[in-house]
C-alpha cells in the first residue's frame, strides 16, 4: 500500500512542478461569527483614518478587533511547513508553440455567436473589419467621443492618450485594408487596469500618488495584446491600491454599476468590469488578489477569469501582493475571454515561473480525465443570500441536465483560511513602503492595520495555506476532473448605502468586505484558477429599484468554479455550458437564466458605422 502511494505521488510530481502532497485535512464545522468591525463613514472616517496613520496603538487595536490572532489556536498547524508561494506548474511532453495567434484564428468562427440580447463580441468586430463594413479607426474615434463626452463612461477611465489610440487604430486599419491582419485581436478595442504598466502612461494605482516606473516599459501580458494588434484605449479605474471590493474611490471617482447606478460595480477591477458591461469594450484586463476580477464580473454580469498563480506574467511590473495576486481577463462572452487569456498567457521566457508553463494554445495543457464533476461543500455554498442561491441552484440543475455530476465535498478551516488570506495579502501590501499621505481614510486604516502583522501570525497563515493546498490536492486526486462550485459572492449586489455622501468621502465596512469575499479568497490563497459566469438577475431592495428607464433594476449574480492548478481548459468548457443557458429568455421552452444587457448598454458598432459613413 505504501509503495502504491509512493508511485502515485511520483506520477503526480512528474506531471506538475510544485504539486502539494495530497493529504486530507481535518474535519471541521463551517461556522461563521458576525464581524465586530464598525462601519465608518463621513467625518468619523476621516478622523479614524488620521488617527490610524498617526498612532500605532489604533492599528494594534483594530488588528486585535479583527480577530487575526485566531490562527494561533489551530494546534494541527504545527505539523505543517509554511508554504509562501502557491505556484503549481503543469508539465507537458509536447509543449507546442509559444505563440497562440495562428491557432486562435478559428476560435472566433467556432465558438462566438451573435445573439440579439448580447454584447458585441470580438467576432462582431473581426468580421466587420474583414468585410470592410467597419474600420478600427472609426471604432477608436467613436469610443473616444463616447468616453470623453459621457461622465458615466469617463469615470471608468483614468488615462487616455488620444493620439496614441488613433495612431494604433490607423495602423490596424491599414493592415486590414492590405489583408495583413495580425490576429483575431487586430483592431479590437481593449483597456487595462491601472495596476499594470503601459509605456508612455502614468500609473497611480487609483490613488493620488505616482507609481510610474522611471525606466518605463509595458507589462508582458499587455505587450502580447498589443503584438496581436489590439488597440489599447487607455488605463482603467480601480479601487485605490486595490484594497477593497466595491471600487468606491473618492480620489479618482467611482464607476457605477451599469445595471443599477445605486449599486457598486465591485472591485478592485471596477473600471474593467464597467467598460465591458456597458458595451464600450469586449475585453479588458484586471487583477485579482482577493476576487478583484471575479467580484466585479459577478456584479456587472460578465465573465472573469482568475488564472493559475504565476501563469500570466506582468513583468516588469511588480505585483502588489506577490503570493495572492494575478492578472487576468474580463469579457462579455466566453469565446472572447478565452481568446484574451490564450494571448496574454503566452509564457514569458524571462520570468522564472511563467517561462515554465506550457504554451497557452488549446493543445498546450496536460490531458486530464474528461470527467464532468462538480463538488459542493454545502454549509459554505448555502450561506449565500437566498436570492443568490435561487439563481445558482437553477444553474446547477442545468449542469446536471448537461451531463455534469454533482458530489458533496468537505473543506477544512474555511473561516480561518479567509483570515489567513487577509493576513497574507495585507502584509504583502503593507510591506510595499506605500506612503499613507494622500490616501483615502479607509485605506489609511487598512494599511495601518497591515503594518501591525506579527511574524508568528504571518507564518501561521502560510502553514494553513499548506494545509488547504494539500487538502485540495487530495480532492483533485480522489475525484479527477473535479471543479469546486460556489456562488461568486454571497451578495446580490452591493448597494451604495448613503449615495453621494459615500461616493464623496468613502466608506469602511470591513464586515461586508469579508462577507463579499467569502468564496473568492480560496483560489487566491491556494493558487488555483477560478472562473465567474453570470447566471441571472436578482431583485433589489425597494429603495434601489427605480434605476432604469425600462423599469428593470435587477442586478446580476455570478456562479464560480475553481479548478485544479493549470485547469483553465476545464473552466472554459464549464463556462460555455453556463453561457448557452444563462442568456436564454427565462420564458423559453428550454428555460434559461434570463440574462440581458444592462439598460445603459452602448451600441459601439452601430455608432462606429455611422462615424465611418460620415452620418
N, C-alpha and C positions, 0 to 999 in steps of 0.2 A: 504493500500500500504506500509506504513512504517512498519507494522507488518510483511508483506511478506518479505521485505528486511532484517529485523532483523532475521527472520527464515533462510533466505538464508545464511546470514553471520555466524549464528551458525552452519549450516551444513558444511560450508567451514572450520570453525575453528575446527570442530570435525574430519575432515579428514586430517588436517595439523596442525603442530605446527609452529607458526610464519608467517602464511599466511597474506599478505598485505590486507588492506581494498580495495576491488575492487572500483576504482574511476577513471572515465575517465579524462584524462589530458586535458590541453588547446589545442586548435587548433593552431599550429604554422607551419610556412613555413619551408621547408628544404632548407636552404641557407648556402652554404659554401663559405668562403672567402679564397683567396690564402694566404698561410702562409708567414710570413715575417722573418722566421728564415733562416740565411745564411747557405749554405753548406760549411763546413770547413774540410780541409784535409791537409796532409803533415806538413810542418814546421808551418804553420799558426795554425793548430790544436794543435800541441804541445805547442805553445806559449799560445793559448787560454785556454788550459787545466791548464797550470801552473798559469795563471792569475786568472782563476775562483777559483782555490783552494787556492790562496793566498790573494785575495781581495774580501771582501763581496759585494762591490758595483758592481762587474762584475756579480755575481749571481743575484743581485737585478735587474740589467738592463735586463738580459736575462729573468727573470721571467716576468717583465712588457712587454717585447717584444713579449712573447709567448701569451699574452692576457688572462692570467689566472684570472685576476680580473673581467672579464666579468660577472661572476656569480652574482656579486653584483647588476647587473641591472635587475635581474629576480624578479620582485616585488611579484609574487604569492608564492614565497618560504616562505614568512613569515607565510603562512597558513599551513606549513608542519613541523612536527618534524623531526629532523635528524635521519637517520637510519644508524647505524655504522656496522651492521652485516647482510648480505643478506641471511643468512641461513633460509631455509624453509624446514620443515621435514614432509614427508608423514607419516600418522599414519594408520596402518592396523590392523584389528582384528586378522587375522591369520598370525602370524609372521613367521611361518615355521622354518626351521633350519637355523642356522647362518653359517653353513659350506656348501658351494655350490659344493664341489668337486664331490660327488657321482652323484648329479643331472646333472652335466655337462658332464658326460661320454658319453651321447648320442648326445651331441651337435655337435661334430665333424662329426659323420655319417649323422646327419640330414641336416646340413647346409653347410659344407665345400665341395667344388668341386675343382678338379684339372683340369685346362684348359691349353692349350698349350702356351698361351701368358701371363700366370700369374706367380707371385712369388710362391715359395714353401710355403706351409701352415703348421700349426700345424698338420693338418690331414696327410700330406705327411710324416712328421717325425714320428708321432704316429703310423701309420700303418707299416712304415718301421721298427721301433723298435719292434712292435708286431710280425711282420713276420720274424724277425731275419735277415732282409736284411741290417740293419744298426744298429750301436750302438751309444749311447750318447758319448762314449769315442772317437770313430772315428770322430764324428761331432766336438767335442771340439778340438781335435788335428788339424783338418783341419782348423777350424776358427782361432786358434792361429797362425798357419803358414800364413794364408791369411792376417790377420791383421798386424802382425809384419813385413811381407815382402813387403807389398804394401803401399807406402806412402799415397795414396788417402784414404785408409781404416784406416790406423794408426792414422791419424789426427782426425778421428771421436771419438777416444777413448782417455781418459785422463789417466786412470789407469787400468791395468790388472794384476791380481795375478795368474800367470800360475799354480802354484802348487795347489792353492785353486780350480781353474776351473777344473783341471784334477781330483782332489780328488772327487769333486762333481759329475763329469761325470762318473767316475768309480763306485761310489756308485749307481748311477742310472742304469748303465749297469747291475750291479749285481741284482738289483731289477727286471729289465725286464727279465733277464735270469731265475729268480726264480718265475716269474709270479706274482710279487707283486708290480707292478707299483702303485704309489701313486695317480695319476690322469692323465688326458689328457695332463697336462703340464710336466709330468715326463720326464726328459731328454731334454726338449725343450730349446734351447739356447736363452737367453734374455739378455738385458743390461739395465742399469738405468742411468738417467741423474745425473750429479754431484751435484744436488740440494738436494738429499736425502742422508741419512746416510746408510752405509753398513759396518758392523763391520769388522775391520781389514783393511779398506780402508781409505785413506785420503779424505778430502773434501776441494776443493778450490773454488767452485762456478765459475769455469772457470777463475779464477784470479791467481795472483802470491801470494796471501795471503792464510793462513791456517785457515779454518773454521771447522776443525775436532773436534768433541765433545770429550773432555778429558776422559769422562766416557765411550766412545764407544757406541755401540748399533746399531741396524738396524731399519730403518723406518718400521712401521707396514705393509704398503702396499707391501714393498719388502719382508718382512718375510712371507707374505701369499703366494707369488710366490714361495719362497724357500721351504715352507712347502708342496707345491703342487709338488715339485720335479724339478722345473725349474732350469736350470744351468745359474747362473749369470756370464756372460763372463767378465764384467767389468763396469767401470763408463764412461759415455759418455760426449763428448764435449758440451759446451753450450756458448751462448753469455755471456761475462763477467758479473757476477752478475745478469744475465737475464734481462739486462737493454735495450735491443733493439730487433728488429725483423729481422735482417739479419743473425746473428751468425758470423759476422765479428769479429774475435778475434785475435788481433795482439799479445796477450800474449801467448796463447796456440795453435794458429793455427786455420785455418778456413776450415772446410769441404766444398767441392764444390758440387754443385747440380749434382746428378748422371745423369740427363737428358741432362745437358748442363753445362760444367765446367766454362763457362763465367758468370754463374748466381749463386746467393746465394741459400743456402738450405732454408733460412728463419730461424727464431729463436723465442725464445731463445733456443728451444729444437732441434737445428740443427743437433747435433750428433745423436740424437734419430731418426730423420727422415731419415738421410743419411743411417744409418745401416739397416733400413727396406727397403728403396727404392733400395739400391744397392744389396739387396738379402742376406746380411750377416745374418740377424736375422728376424724371422717372427713377433716378438713383442718387443717393447721397452717401457720404462717408460719415460714420460715427465712431465713438469709442465707448468701451463698456468695461468698467471696473466693478460695478455693482448693479448691473441691469440697465446701464445708461443707453444702450441700443434697444433692448427689448421692452423696457417700460414705455418709452415714448412711442415705439412701434405699436404696442398694445393700445395705448390711449388714443392714437391717431389712426388706427385702422389700417396699418400697413404691415410689411414683412421685415423682420430684423434678425440678423444672424450674429451671434457671438461665436467666433471661430475657436478652435482648439488653441490653447495657450501657446504663444510663440509662433503660430502658423504664419501669421502675416507680419512682415517686417515694416516698421515705421522709421527705420534708420534714415538719417542720423538723428531723428527726434528722440529725446529721452522720455521714457514713459513716466507719467505722474505716479503710477502705482505698479511697480515692476512685476510683482508676483500675482496681481489680480487683474490688471488691465490689459485689454486687447483692442485692436482696430477691426472694424467690420462694416458691412454694407447694410443700408436700408433701401427698400424698393417697394414699388406699388404692386408687384406681382412676383411670383416665384421664378419665372424664367429670367427676369431682369436681375433678381437677387443672385441667382446662380452665375450669370454672366459677369456681374460685378465682382463676385467672390473669386471666380476662376482666374480673372486677370490680376486682381490685386494680391492674390495669394501665390503668385509666381515666386518660387524660392529666391531669396536674396543671397547670392554667393558670398557676400561679405558679412553676413550675420551669423553668429555662432549657432543659433538654433534654427532659424528659418532655412538656412542652407542645407540642413539635414533632412528636411521634409521632402516627401516625394513631389513630383510635378503636380500641378493643380488641375490638369486636364482630367476629364471624367475617368479615364482609364488608369490614372496615376495614383490610385489608392489601393490599400490592401483589400483583397476579396474576402469579405466576411460572409458568414452564412446568411442567406437571404430569407431570414425569418421575420415575419411582421408581428412584433411582440411589444406591447405597451405595458409598462409597470406603473402601478399606482400605490402610493403609501396613503391610505385613506384618511387617517387622522390629520395628516398635513394637507392633503388636497381639499378636504371638506371644511377647512377653516375659512375659506373664502366667503365673501358676501353672497347671499342666496341668488342675487341677480346674475352674478358671475357664474355660479355653479350651474344654474339652469342652462345657460348657453354652452358651457363646457361639457355638460353631460349629453346635450343634444349632439354635439360634435363627436363625442365618444361613441354614441350609437351609430353614427355614420361610419366611423372607423371599423366598428365590429362588422357592419354590413359590407365593408370593403375588404374583408379578409384579414383584419388585424385581430389578434387575440389579446385579451386584457387580463393581467395577473396581479395578484396582491404582492407587494414587496414591503420590506421594512427598512428604515434608515435611522441610524442611531444619533443621539445628541444633536438634533437639528437646532433647537433654540440656542444651545451653547455654541454650536457651529456658526450660527449667524453672528453671535457676539465675537467669536474668534475672527471671522472675516472682517467685522467692523474694526477690531483692534488692529488687524494687519494693515488694512488699507489706510486707516487714519495715521498709523505710524509711518507708513511709506510716504504719504502726502506731507505729514508733519516734518519729515526728515529732509524735505526739499529746500530748506532755507528760504521759504517764501515770506516776504515781509508782510506783517499784519497791517501795516499802514495802507490806507486807501481801500481795504477790503470791506465788503458789506458786514454789518454787525453779526449776522448769522454765521458767516464764515470765520470771523474773528473768534467766535465762541468755539466752533468746531476745531480749528487749528490749535487753539489754546488747550483744549481737551487732549488733542493728539500729542502735544508736547509732554503730557504727563505719563505717557505709556511706560510702565516699568518693564525692564528687560525680562523678568521672570514671567510676566503675563504674555509678552510677545512670544517667548519660547513655548509656553503652554499652548498658544494658538497654533503654532506650527506643528506641534505634536498632534493636536486634534485634526489638523489638515491631513497628516499622515494616516490617522485612524480612518477618516472619512474616505480618503482615496483608496485605501486597502479594502474597505467595505464595498465601495463601488466596483473595484476590480473583481471582487468575489461575485457580485451580482452579474457583471458582464460575462464572466467565465461560466457561471451557472446557467445563464439564460442568453446564449449568443443572439445578437441582433436586437437586444433589449433597448428600448427608448423609455426613459423615465418622464412621465407626463404630469404636468400640473397646470393650473391657470398661470398666466404670465405674472399677474399681480392679483392679490385678493380683492382689490378695489375696483368698483365700477366707476372709473374716472376719479379725478381729484378736483373738487370744486375750489374756486378761488374765494375762500370763505368771506373775506372782508373787502372783496372787489378791488377798486382802485387804490385803496389805502395799503393793502398788502403788496400790490404791484410796485407802489412808490417806495416803500420802506423795507420790504422783505418780511419774512416770517420764519421763525424757528419752531418746527413741530417735529421733534425727534421721534416721538412715538409713531406718528403717521408715516414718517420716512422709513422706519424699521418695518412697519406693517406693509408698506408698499414693496419692500424688498424681500418679503417673506419667502419667496420661491426662487428669485433670480440669483441670489448671492452664491448658491452652492456651485454653480458652473464656474463662476469666477474664482472661487476658493480652490476648487479641485482641478481646474484647467480644462474641463470638458466643453465640447461645442454644444450650443443650445440655440433653438430657433423659436421665435414667436410668430404666430399666424393669427389673423383676425377670424373670429368665429360668430360674430353677431353684434347687435346693438342693444344696449341696456337702457332702461328708463332712468331718468334723472330725478333728483328731488324737485318738488313743485316750484320752489323759488328760483330754480335754474332752468325751467322748461320752456321759456319763451325766447329761444335763441335763434331760430332760423325762420326765414321767410316762408318756408313750406310747412312750418309748424312742427317739424321733427327735431327735437332737442336731444335725442338719444346719443349716447357715447359708445364707442367701440369697446369690445372685450377681446382679449387675446388668450390663446391656448399655447402652451410651451412644451417642447420636447427637448430632453437632454440626452445626448448620445455618448457612446464610448469615445475615448480620445482618438482623433483622426476620423471620426464617423460622420463627417459633414454630408457625404452622399446619401446615407440613410435618412438624414434630416431633410434633404431636398425631396426625396421621394415621399416622405411623410407630409411635407408641406404642400406638395402638389395635390395630394388627396384632399386635404382640407380646403384648398383653394377652389377646386371644382365644385365643392359643396357650398362653401360659405357665400359665394356670390350669386347663387340661385335665389330667385324670389321665394320667400318662405311659403307663398301660396301655391307654388308649382306642384305638379303631381308627385315629383320625387322629393319634395321638401328641400330645405336649404337654410343657410344661416341668415339670409335676408340682408347681407351687407350691401351697401351702396355708397356712392361717392358723397362727400360732405356737400352741404348746400353752397359753401363758398368755393367749390372747385372751379378752377380756371381752365378753359379750353385753349391751351397754348398753341396747339396745332392749327386750329381754325384761325386764331388771331395771327399766327405767323403766315398763313396762306394769304390773308388779307394784306399783311405787310409786304409780302413778296409780289403781290399783284398791284400794289400801289393804291388799293381802295381804302 
